[in-house]
């Protein structure tokens, strides 16, 4: 170690004395500019010292040499701003040295599916934990204090930014490395306390810099220190909490960043809130159950409620805070996360309830599709109302996507994959059954959605939703009649003439009811729906009833159909056409 240590120390000293611009015997240079040769020469010898530490398995003498060179870099860069780039190199090398020490002390980190890497593992000559703790404390304090004190010393914005970035990054990186080596990535309250103290220090630095007069690079430095404060808090929660609570804590951190951005207008805090929201989204992509196998068996009140509900609430509140200032990309990201977690909360709880707690179950059911369609339509209605107030493109797109999903789930789930008319599904009791949940309630929600978007979206979009509501309502009426004739399994037994006659009468009554609603409320949409249902009934009468019904049922079917058609004609002539006649024309007709 001696010869190598002497080489890097002497080379570093000569580079500082002769090469660094503006320091001692070095060439003159621009005081407000980072000069690559000056910074690179010091960084080269810092790299050599780091290699000596790694090659000697962190021998005490090698660590002392490396520490001395990092301290020399502080002195030179403080006096000569041309060498400020060496501070960034020093911060990176400090992290590399301690990260290697952490991995070397944890052989399980080196294990891959094929087994441990050959020839690599902990060595008996590793330096003691105590010496590394002391060295890390020195590095963390030095980088943090110097990064704060360097603010406002230069007219070049890049120089204070480099100092602050190193002052924020290095203590956090060292804390993570020490935690990995000493606590073995397990829960550790002492490390959580240190992280909280570090968060407080960064928060104090942010507050002090915010109150100072504006200087070049100060806004970015404030954002860096604020980011460091929130990152330290996130680390504290990581060190102290289990994985499920960590997801909740990160979501609350996003809310905290949004709230702080309201108190202190630091632009990066909005981006930080969105970044934290993105991390939480990636986290659930890795483990959708949040708490793993410990999600629980109780419907609703399980880990899914807390793991998805609290982040959803946090993101909704954060989006409200952020919207008070402006509508930008970070706000839209947080709004998207809020909607995503709300939808996933509902869908995951549905999945958990119908599959007995196993959300990875491969089977599906009519109950699951019905609940998903109802939830999607209800959320689409809420988002349609919300987008009127906010004008958010995220709420707009999300409402459309939920409506499209509800439509696809209705077609492929309720009418194909799990329809009880094709598959032997037990629908339950005579009236309170799955048909009410799967067809009647979605029909009502689709009707409400069509009124929520009427006049605000393209007529074709509105009419499609209204048509879907009509199809669902007619399907419910038909399936409910079949339930009364065949019992809870709709596929059992043959269709009788009485059943066919009941279908025709029920469809006619449904059409007449729609016509009455259309006349009473002057709704053209209801009258068109009535015409469609009655036309379908007429087709059924001629295509099905004539070939399947016999005797009195056929006669009654056509008698009722004719009576209804005559009544409808009379209603249109006496009520609709008369109400549509202009007053002047009506008076002229009365005079004649």
Secondary structure, 3 states (H helix, E strand, C coil): CHHHHHHHHHHHHHHHHHHCCCCCCCCCCCCCCCCHHHHHHHHHHHHHHHHHHHHCCCCHHHHHHHHHHHHHHHHHHHHCHHHCHHHHHHHHHHHHHHHHHHHHCCHHHHEECCEECCCCCCCCCCCCHHHHHHHHHHHHHHHHHHHHHCCCCCCCHHHHHHHHHHHHHHHHHHHHHHHHHHHCCCCCHHHHHHHHHHHHHHHHHHHHHHHCCCCCCHHHHHHHHHHHHHHHHHHHHHHHCCHHHHHHHHHHHHHHHHHHHHHCCCHHHHHHHHHHHHHHHHHHHHCCCCCHHHHCCCCCCCHHHHHHHHHHHHHHHHHHHHHCCCCCHHHHHHHHHHHHHHHHHHHHHHHHHHCCCCCCCCCCCHHHHHHHHHHHHHHHHHHHHHHHHHCCHHHHHHHHHHHHHHHHHHHHHHHHHCCCCCCCCECECCCCEHHHHHHHHHHHHHHHHHHHHCCCCCHHHHHHHHHHHHHHHHHHHHHHHHHHHHCCECCCCCCCHHHHHHHHHHHHHHHHHHHHHHHHCCCHHHHHHHHHHHHHHHHHHHHHHHHHCCCHHHHHHHHHHHHHHHHHHHHHHHHHHHHHCCHHHHHHHHHC
